[in-house]
Amino acid sequence: MKNTIEFYYNLRIEELHNIKDKYFFTVGKKKFILEKIDSDISIMNDIYKLNYYLRNLNYIDYIILNRYNSPYTKIDNNYFILYEEKINITRENISLAIISNLARINIDNIKALERNNWELLWENKIDYFERQIGQNEKKYPLIRESIDYFIGLGENAIAYLVNTKNELKPALSDKKVLSHNTLNKSLSNPMNIILDHPARDVSEYIKLSFFQNNNNIFRELDEYFYYNHYSPYGIRVLFARIIYPSFYFDLYDNIISDKCEEKELNKIIARIDDYQKFLYQVYLYLLKYYNIPEIEWLKKARN
């Protein structure tokens, strides 16, 4: 791989380190990562276009074109991207302040990177899970035991979002902003950057804070909402995404693809009751500032 990288990118590498599908090396004081591309290769030019637009930001990794001026390189029937690593914002040092600052960046409007119609994506994902687990229920007993509850949460999130779109219209504050596929990866990685509603990253941070035992989350939200205005539509979109159990479904995907063991689900299953109480606390918090519809089943979690 060392010779291949040197050929395609005209770099001289002294030492190359490999972790799974990533290759790490330095040239002078610059750090580089060659990463296998798992997403649709057809949007790579759009990813590069947005990355080039953001090139002056020190906390966005900068994509390096290969010798053929392409943002991706085919190596042994796989596609790879090379980028220079900037200030790496990982899940360990992420904050609502960082999310807020990233969302304020003026961005080039690139349709291919926009995320829309969450409810349709969620419905398709739930349908897929239901089909898949029916074929693998003996292999994954913990999933079989727990998935119905989280599918129920997902269906509640879909209903809440659909009702919101039927009753309210987006405002100017509901525009697409710089967002991320997941907060479990580096926020500076160009392959993790998309364009979506401001609620996307905030809602994922709120859910992540529960599992990280972040007792300061509501104080952080006080500061966040002091500087960030949400429309009635936007706040209900935020709560819908908070209800949607992305943390469970992401872990499900990792288990099915053998990236982690099924026993990791115990960390979620053991806290179902506490998480439901947390959802109700989030609802009461938002209700202090916004008039949002209540969800009947959440009342049971108040104690």
C-alpha positions in Angstrom: 0.0 0.0 0.0 2.9 2.4 0.7 4.1 2.3 -2.9 0.6 2.7 -4.2 0.0 5.8 -2.1 3.3 7.3 -3.2 2.5 6.6 -6.8 -1.1 8.1 -6.8 -0.4 11.1 -4.6 3.3 11.9 -5.3 4.2 11.7 -1.6 7.2 10.2 0.2 6.2 8.1 3.2 8.5 6.9 5.8 6.1 4.9 8.0 2.6 3.6 7.3 0.2 2.4 10.0 -2.9 0.4 9.2 -6.1 0.0 11.4 -8.9 -1.9 9.6 -9.7 0.1 6.5 -7.6 3.2 7.3 -4.0 3.9 6.7 -2.2 6.6 8.7 1.1 8.4 7.9 2.8 11.7 8.2 4.7 13.9 5.8 6.7 16.5 7.6 4.3 17.9 10.2 1.2 17.0 8.2 -0.9 14.0 9.1 -2.7 12.0 6.5 -5.4 9.3 6.4 -6.2 7.0 3.5 -9.7 5.7 4.1 -11.8 3.1 2.3 -15.0 4.6 0.9 -18.2 2.7 2.0 -20.7 5.2 0.7 -22.0 5.6 -2.9 -19.0 6.6 -5.1 -21.3 8.7 -7.3 -21.5 11.5 -4.7 -17.7 11.7 -4.2 -17.4 14.7 -6.5 -20.1 16.5 -4.5 -18.3 15.6 -1.2 -15.1 17.1 -2.7 -17.0 20.2 -3.9 -18.2 20.9 -0.4 -14.9 20.1 1.1 -13.1 22.5 -1.2 -15.6 25.2 -0.3 -14.7 24.6 3.4 -11.0 24.3 2.8 -10.0 27.3 4.9 -11.5 25.9 8.0 -8.8 24.4 10.2 -11.2 21.8 11.8 -12.4 20.2 8.5 -10.1 17.6 7.1 -8.9 18.5 3.6 -9.3 16.0 0.7 -6.2 15.5 -1.4 -6.7 14.9 -5.1 -4.7 12.1 -6.7 -2.4 12.5 -9.7 -5.4 12.3 -12.0 -7.2 15.1 -10.2 -9.8 12.7 -8.7 -10.9 12.8 -5.1 -11.0 9.0 -4.9 -8.6 6.2 -6.0 -9.4 2.7 -6.9 -7.1 0.2 -5.2 -7.6 -3.6 -5.5 -11.3 -3.2 -6.4 -12.0 -0.8 -3.5 -12.2 3.0 -3.6 -10.2 5.1 -1.2 -10.0 8.8 -0.2 -7.0 10.6 1.1 -7.3 13.6 3.4 -5.1 15.7 5.5 -6.2 15.5 9.1 -6.8 18.9 10.8 -8.0 19.5 14.4 -9.8 16.2 15.0 -13.2 16.7 16.7 -14.2 13.3 18.1 -17.1 12.1 20.1 -15.0 12.5 23.3 -14.6 16.3 22.9 -17.7 17.2 21.0 -20.0 19.9 22.6 -23.2 21.8 21.7 -21.0 24.8 21.3 -19.0 23.1 18.5 -22.2 21.8 16.9 -23.6 25.4 17.0 -20.5 26.9 15.5 -20.4 24.4 12.7 -24.1 25.0 11.9 -23.4 28.7 11.5 -20.9 28.2 8.6 -22.1 29.5 5.3 -22.3 26.5 3.0 -22.6 25.8 -0.7 -26.0 24.3 -1.5 -25.3 20.7 -2.8 -28.5 18.7 -3.3 -26.7 15.3 -3.4 -25.5 15.9 0.2 -28.9 17.1 1.6 -30.9 14.8 3.8 -34.7 15.1 3.6 -37.8 13.0 4.4 -36.5 11.4 7.6 -39.8 9.7 8.0 -39.4 7.8 4.7 -35.9 6.8 5.6 -37.0 5.7 9.1 -39.9 3.7 7.7 -37.7 1.9 5.2 -35.1 1.1 7.8 -37.7 -0.3 10.2 -39.2 -2.5 7.4 -35.7 -3.8 6.7 -35.0 -4.6 10.3 -38.3 -6.4 10.7 -37.5 -8.6 7.6 -33.9 -9.2 8.6 -34.5 -10.1 12.3 -37.2 -12.6 11.2 -34.5 -14.5 9.4 -31.9 -14.2 12.2 -33.9 -14.4 15.4 -32.1 -17.5 16.7 -28.7 -16.1 16.0 -29.4 -12.8 17.8 -31.5 -13.5 20.9 -30.8 -10.1 22.5 -32.0 -8.3 19.4 -35.1 -10.5 19.2 -35.8 -9.7 22.9 -35.4 -5.9 22.6 -36.1 -4.8 19.0 -39.9 -4.5 19.2 -39.6 -1.8 21.9 -37.2 0.3 19.8 -39.2 -0.2 16.6 -42.1 1.1 18.7 -40.1 4.2 19.6 -39.2 4.6 15.9 -42.8 4.4 14.8 -43.7 7.0 17.4 -41.0 9.3 16.1 -42.3 8.8 12.5 -45.9 9.7 13.6 -44.7 12.8 15.5 -42.7 14.0 12.5 -45.6 13.3 10.0 -48.0 15.2 12.2 -45.6 18.1 12.5 -45.3 18.3 8.7 -49.0 18.2 8.3 -49.7 20.9 10.8 -46.7 23.3 10.4 -44.5 24.8 7.8 -40.7 25.3 8.0 -39.4 28.8 8.7 -36.1 30.5 7.6 -34.4 29.0 10.7 -35.2 25.5 9.3 -32.6 25.8 6.5 -30.1 23.1 5.8 -26.8 23.5 7.8 -23.5 21.6 8.0 -24.3 18.4 9.8 -23.0 14.8 10.2 -24.1 11.3 9.4 -23.2 10.3 12.9 -21.6 11.8 16.0 -19.8 8.5 16.6 -17.2 9.4 14.1 -14.9 12.4 13.8 -16.9 15.6 12.9 -14.0 16.8 10.8 -14.0 13.8 8.5 -15.2 14.9 5.0 -17.0 11.5 4.6 -19.1 12.2 7.7 -20.3 15.7 6.6 -23.8 16.2 5.1 -26.4 19.0 4.9 -29.4 18.7 7.1 -31.8 20.4 9.6 -30.0 22.0 12.6 -31.9 19.6 14.8 -30.0 16.6 13.5 -26.8 17.0 15.3 -28.4 18.5 18.4 -30.8 15.6 18.9 -28.0 13.1 18.5 -25.9 14.9 21.0 -28.8 14.9 23.5 -29.3 11.2 23.1 -25.5 10.6 23.4 -25.4 12.6 26.6 -27.7 10.2 28.3 -25.4 7.2 27.6 -22.4 9.2 28.6 -24.0 10.2 31.9 -23.7 13.9 31.1 -25.5 15.5 34.0 -24.9 19.0 32.5 -27.0 18.4 29.4 -29.9 20.7 30.4 -27.5 23.5 31.4 -25.8 23.1 28.0 -29.2 23.3 26.3 -29.9 26.5 28.2 -26.9 28.1 26.7 -27.5 26.5 23.2 -31.1 27.9 23.0 -30.0 31.3 24.2 -28.0 31.7 21.0 -30.0 29.5 18.6 -33.7 30.1 17.8 -36.0 27.3 16.7 -39.3 27.7 14.9 -42.4 25.8 16.2 -41.8 23.4 13.3 -38.1 23.1 14.1 -38.5 22.3 17.8 -41.0 19.5 17.0 -38.6 18.1 14.3 -36.0 18.2 17.1 -38.2 16.2 19.5 -39.2 13.7 16.8 -35.5 12.9 16.2 -34.8 12.7 19.9 -37.6 10.0 20.2 -36.1 8.1 17.2 -33.7 5.5 18.8 -30.8 5.9 16.3 -28.3 4.7 18.9 -30.0 1.3 19.0 -30.4 0.9 15.3 -26.7 2.0 14.7 -25.6 -0.7 17.1 -27.9 -3.2 15.4 -26.1 -2.5 12.1 -22.7 -3.0 13.7 -23.8 -6.3 15.2 -25.2 -7.7 12.0 -22.1 -6.6 10.1 -19.8 -8.2 12.7 -18.3 -5.0 13.8 -19.2 -5.6 17.4 -20.7 -8.3 19.7 -24.3 -8.6 20.4 -23.7 -8.3 24.2 -23.0 -4.6 23.6 -26.8 -4.2 23.5 -27.0 -4.9 27.2 -25.7 -1.4 27.9 -28.9 -0.1 26.2 -31.4 -2.7 27.3 -30.4 -2.3 31.0 -31.3 1.4 30.8 -34.6 1.3 29.0 -36.7 2.6 31.9 -34.2 5.3 32.7 -34.1 6.4 29.1 -37.8 6.7 28.9 -37.7 8.9 32.0 -35.0 10.9 30.3 -37.2 11.4 27.3 -39.9 12.8 29.5 -37.5 15.1 31.2 -36.4 16.4 27.7 -40.1 16.9 26.8 -40.7 18.9 30.0 -37.6 21.0 29.4 -38.6 21.9 25.8 -42.1 22.6 27.0 -40.7 25.5 29.2 -39.8 27.3 26.0 -42.0 25.9 23.3 -45.6 24.6 22.9 -45.1 21.1 21.7 -47.7 18.2 21.7 -47.4 15.7 24.5 -47.0 12.0 23.9 -49.4 10.0 26.1 -47.2 7.0 26.7 -44.4 9.2 28.0 -46.6 10.3 30.9 -46.0 6.8 32.4 -42.3 7.6 32.7 -42.7 10.7 34.9 -42.1 8.7 38.1 
